[in-house]
Amino acid sequence: MTEKKQKEDVPEGVETTATPEEAVKIEGLETEVNETGPCKVEVKVRIPNEAIQKELGKTFDELTPNATIPGFRRGHAPRRLVERHFHDTVFEDAKRLLIARSWEQMKAEHKIRPIGEPDLSDENIAYDGEKGLSYNLAIEIAPRFDIQDYKGLELVRSSTEVDEEEITRTLENLRKRNAVLEPVEDGKTKQDDVPVVDCDVKVAGEVVQSVSDQEITLGVDNWLRGLDPELWKDLLGKKSGESAAKTVTLPATYQKEEHRGKEAEVTVTIKDIKRPRLPEVNDDFAKDMLYGDLEELKKDVRERISAMKERDARSALARQVEEKLLGMVDFALPEELVQRMTERTINRERLSLAYQGVPRDEIEKAAHEINQGAQRRTERDIRIYFILQQIADKQKITVTETELERRIQVMAQVQGERPARFRENLRREGRLEVLRSELEDEKTLDFLISQAKIKEPPGQAGPKKSESSSNEENT
């Protein structure tokens, strides 16, 4: 498919990209866009010599009255000498200006959104004294599609009610975190005790790892689970001085690579036994936690659980919105963009596995699954990005500088940095616009949720009005 347009043929309703030069168009500009594949086009642009001469003339009109040339007082040199003296510099400036204008004009006339910055270096630009400036580029563009009926999506909100069992469970966890360990003089270990132990790991009769005087919690979450998830149970019912031994197969994540997959004898000797004494849940406990009384503590626990459930419910609604949108439109994706982002995702996942101690050969064995999973997630993320971007454009949803600065301040506070320095780091690393885009996606999702038909859980009132009120002006 081929499209040809000139200045006089701009279709009605085309919105140009906002640029400092948007009010100035190049007369007689010739542009041609040929589709060469999914989201791929070849762009041909020619700037007529008349436009170049017009720009040169305008510049020299401004320059001549103030030009300084040897042998003449400032502003008194003949124009022809000014043109000869400054021609190369003025021509280069005019060329850069006209190339930038032509690129923006071409995008607006053909309604395309290139991905990434074009290579408009001198190597790709040709100049002919009669025909003018021209350049041909092969580029990827954003997919063309039109999503409709995105208002009124039918969603189901998960429950945000807080029951007494959740409050009790949270208080019990607080008790455990504030427990006092007391020595057990004559007795046997039981679950949740914290004995002090020595541990030896032997391979073929040789000690390959040894630790001394280490506390271990007798429960499913303990440091022995890396060797055997059930090993802690062998320590139950033991007295100080007694040991438990077990033969295990060292896992693929074992810290010493040469012993991975080998049989090992693990011997754990109990030296001392400590038992947690849980505090009573009463007013004194609440005061120790810096609350006025137990009721105030319970109220705060309820509010925290409720806030967490509200966040989870909003996230669930956002995921439902995304799935609904994905089912409403189908379009090809820019292949090179997908490839680049997939490679980044794969590299991040491989590094994450390596940091977790997964051996390189295990990572290589899982390479096919890692690659496939990364590509699926990348394609989904890119598809959602383009859909939300189009909806944001239609609804004129934007991120203000105030909103951006507010988010930067919050992020800086979390990182313990000054907002100005944090912002500069984002800008230097090229992440400032990424953050702006993420905020725009959030606002767009908030808008879609505010416009949705949401089925509430039985017996639960609707959400707080403030949930999506930040986007009411975009409806």
BELTASUL-V127064 format. One record per residue. N is the residue number from 1. D_LAST is the distance of its C-alpha to the last C-alpha in Angstrom with 1 decimal. Layout:
BEGIN
N&D_LAST + N&D_LAST
END
This chain:
BEGIN
1&36.5 + 2&36.9 + 3&34.7 + 4&36.3 + 5&34.6 + 6&35.8 + 7&34.2 + 8&34.7 + 9&32.9 + 10&29.4 + 11&27.2 + 12&24.7 + 13&21.1 + 14&22.1 + 15&20.3 + 16&22.8 + 17&22.6 + 18&22.5 + 19&26.1 + 20&28.6 + 21&30.4 + 22&27.5 + 23&29.0 + 24&32.4 + 25&33.1 + 26&36.4 + 27&38.2 + 28&39.8 + 29&38.0 + 30&38.7 + 31&36.4 + 32&36.8 + 33&34.8 + 34&36.5 + 35&35.0 + 36&37.6 + 37&36.0 + 38&32.8 + 39&30.5 + 40&33.6 + 41&34.5 + 42&37.3 + 43&36.4 + 44&39.1 + 45&38.7 + 46&41.4 + 47&41.3 + 48&44.0 + 49&46.9 + 50&46.1 + 51&42.8 + 52&44.7 + 53&47.4 + 54&44.9 + 55&43.3 + 56&46.8 + 57&47.8 + 58&44.9 + 59&45.6 + 60&49.3 + 61&48.7 + 62&47.0 + 63&49.5 + 64&52.9 + 65&53.1 + 66&52.9 + 67&54.5 + 68&57.5 + 69&60.2 + 70&63.7 + 71&66.2 + 72&63.8 + 73&62.4 + 74&58.6 + 75&56.9 + 76&60.2 + 77&60.4 + 78&60.4 + 79&57.1 + 80&58.8 + 81&59.9 + 82&56.5 + 83&55.1 + 84&57.8 + 85&57.5 + 86&53.8 + 87&53.1 + 88&52.3 + 89&50.0 + 90&48.1 + 91&47.9 + 92&46.4 + 93&43.8 + 94&43.0 + 95&42.9 + 96&40.4 + 97&38.2 + 98&38.4 + 99&37.8 + 100&34.6 + 101&33.4 + 102&34.5 + 103&32.6 + 104&29.3 + 105&30.1 + 106&31.0 + 107&27.8 + 108&25.8 + 109&28.2 + 110&28.2 + 111&24.6 + 112&25.9 + 113&24.8 + 114&28.1 + 115&28.5 + 116&30.4 + 117&32.3 + 118&34.7 + 119&38.4 + 120&39.2 + 121&42.4 + 122&45.5 + 123&46.9 + 124&44.2 + 125&44.5 + 126&47.4 + 127&48.7 + 128&51.0 + 129&52.5 + 130&52.0 + 131&48.9 + 132&46.9 + 133&44.6 + 134&43.3 + 135&41.9 + 136&41.1 + 137&38.9 + 138&37.9 + 139&34.5 + 140&31.9 + 141&28.4 + 142&25.1 + 143&25.0 + 144&23.7 + 145&21.6 + 146&18.5 + 147&16.4 + 148&14.8 + 149&13.7 + 150&12.1 + 151&9.8 + 152&12.1 + 153&14.6 + 154&17.5 + 155&18.5 + 156&21.4 + 157&21.4 + 158&24.8 + 159&26.7 + 160&26.4 + 161&29.3 + 162&32.3 + 163&35.7 + 164&39.0 + 165&40.3 + 166&37.7 + 167&38.7 + 168&42.3 + 169&41.9 + 170&40.2 + 171&43.0 + 172&45.6 + 173&44.2 + 174&44.4 + 175&48.0 + 176&48.8 + 177&47.4 + 178&49.4 + 179&52.6 + 180&55.9 + 181&58.2 + 182&61.7 + 183&64.8 + 184&66.4 + 185&70.1 + 186&71.6 + 187&69.2 + 188&67.4 + 189&63.9 + 190&61.1 + 191&57.4 + 192&55.2 + 193&58.4 + 194&58.3 + 195&61.7 + 196&62.9 + 197&64.1 + 198&65.8 + 199&64.7 + 200&66.6 + 201&65.5 + 202&68.4 + 203&68.5 + 204&72.0 + 205&73.5 + 206&72.2 + 207&69.7 + 208&66.7 + 209&64.5 + 210&65.4 + 211&63.6 + 212&65.1 + 213&64.1 + 214&60.6 + 215&58.7 + 216&57.0 + 217&55.0 + 218&56.4 + 219&53.2 + 220&51.1 + 221&49.4 + 222&52.4 + 223&53.6 + 224&56.2 + 225&53.5 + 226&53.5 + 227&57.1 + 228&56.9 + 229&54.2 + 230&57.0 + 231&59.5 + 232&58.6 + 233&59.8 + 234&63.3 + 235&63.4 + 236&63.0 + 237&66.2 + 238&67.8 + 239&69.9 + 240&70.1 + 241&72.2 + 242&71.3 + 243&69.6 + 244&67.6 + 245&67.9 + 246&66.0 + 247&66.0 + 248&62.6 + 249&61.3 + 250&59.6 + 251&56.1 + 252&54.6 + 253&52.8 + 254&56.1 + 255&56.4 + 256&59.7 + 257&59.1 + 258&62.8 + 259&62.9 + 260&59.7 + 261&60.5 + 262&64.0 + 263&65.5 + 264&65.8 + 265&67.4 + 266&65.3 + 267&67.3 + 268&65.6 + 269&67.9 + 270&66.9 + 271&68.3 + 272&66.7 + 273&64.4 + 274&61.7 + 275&59.8 + 276&56.6 + 277&56.9 + 278&53.7 + 279&53.0 + 280&52.6 + 281&49.1 + 282&49.8 + 283&49.2 + 284&51.4 + 285&49.3 + 286&46.1 + 287&47.8 + 288&48.8 + 289&45.1 + 290&44.5 + 291&43.1 + 292&44.7 + 293&45.6 + 294&44.8 + 295&42.2 + 296&40.2 + 297&40.5 + 298&39.3 + 299&36.3 + 300&35.3 + 301&35.9 + 302&33.7 + 303&30.9 + 304&31.3 + 305&31.4 + 306&28.3 + 307&26.3 + 308&27.6 + 309&26.7 + 310&23.1 + 311&22.9 + 312&24.6 + 313&22.4 + 314&19.2 + 315&21.1 + 316&22.1 + 317&18.6 + 318&17.7 + 319&20.9 + 320&20.1 + 321&16.8 + 322&18.9 + 323&21.6 + 324&19.4 + 325&18.0 + 326&21.6 + 327&22.8 + 328&20.5 + 329&21.8 + 330&25.1 + 331&26.2 + 332&29.0 + 333&28.7 + 334&30.5 + 335&33.8 + 336&35.0 + 337&31.8 + 338&32.1 + 339&35.8 + 340&35.3 + 341&32.7 + 342&34.8 + 343&37.9 + 344&36.2 + 345&35.1 + 346&38.6 + 347&40.2 + 348&38.2 + 349&39.1 + 350&42.7 + 351&42.9 + 352&41.4 + 353&44.0 + 354&46.7 + 355&45.8 + 356&46.0 + 357&49.6 + 358&49.2 + 359&52.2 + 360&51.6 + 361&53.4 + 362&51.1 + 363&48.0 + 364&49.6 + 365&50.3 + 366&46.6 + 367&45.5 + 368&44.6 + 369&42.4 + 370&40.8 + 371&40.1 + 372&38.7 + 373&36.4 + 374&35.2 + 375&34.5 + 376&32.5 + 377&30.3 + 378&29.9 + 379&28.9 + 380&26.3 + 381&24.9 + 382&24.8 + 383&23.2 + 384&20.4 + 385&20.1 + 386&19.8 + 387&17.3 + 388&14.9 + 389&15.6 + 390&14.8 + 391&11.4 + 392&10.8 + 393&12.3 + 394&10.3 + 395&6.8 + 396&9.1 + 397&9.1 + 398&12.5 + 399&15.0 + 400&16.6 + 401&20.4 + 402&20.2 + 403&18.3 + 404&20.8 + 405&23.8 + 406&22.8 + 407&22.9 + 408&26.1 + 409&27.7 + 410&27.0 + 411&28.5 + 412&31.3 + 413&32.2 + 414&32.4 + 415&34.7 + 416&36.7 + 417&36.2 + 418&35.4 + 419&31.8 + 420&33.2 + 421&35.5 + 422&32.9 + 423&30.6 + 424&33.5 + 425&34.4 + 426&31.0 + 427&31.2 + 428&34.8 + 429&34.1 + 430&31.2 + 431&28.8 + 432&26.6 + 433&24.4 + 434&24.4 + 435&23.1 + 436&20.3 + 437&19.5 + 438&19.7 + 439&17.3 + 440&14.7 + 441&15.4 + 442&15.1 + 443&11.6 + 444&10.5 + 445&12.5 + 446&11.0 + 447&7.5 + 448&9.4 + 449&11.5 + 450&9.1 + 451&8.2 + 452&12.0 + 453&14.9 + 454&17.1 + 455&20.7 + 456&22.3 + 457&25.9 + 458&28.5 + 459&29.1 + 460&26.2 + 461&23.5 + 462&19.8 + 463&18.5 + 464&18.3 + 465&15.2 + 466&15.0 + 467&14.6 + 468&11.0 + 469&10.4 + 470&10.6 + 471&7.2 + 472&5.6 + 473&5.7 + 474&3.8 + 475&0.0
END
